[in-house]
Amino acid sequence: MSDVVLSGEALRHELTRQIALHVDKIAVTLAPYDPLQATQAWHATLRGVEELINVPAFGLDTLEEARR
């Protein structure tokens, strides 16, 4: 399998094409969801993931801290 290296206008065209494909797919995928509720759910999910990432670094002193 050989790698294709793009540059110049060919690269610009492919990047533009890929961005358009991804934007369209994201828009279609998110269309069924309520914007406010989806944003709140994303925020809560990201906050939970961030907290989970911090556990190994900072630990928990008590079980009560884990429930907050």
Secondary structure, DSSP 8 states (H G I E B T S, - for coil): -------HHHHHHHHHHHHHHHHHHHHHHHTTS-HHHHHHHHHHHHHHHHHHHHHHHH--SSHHHHH-
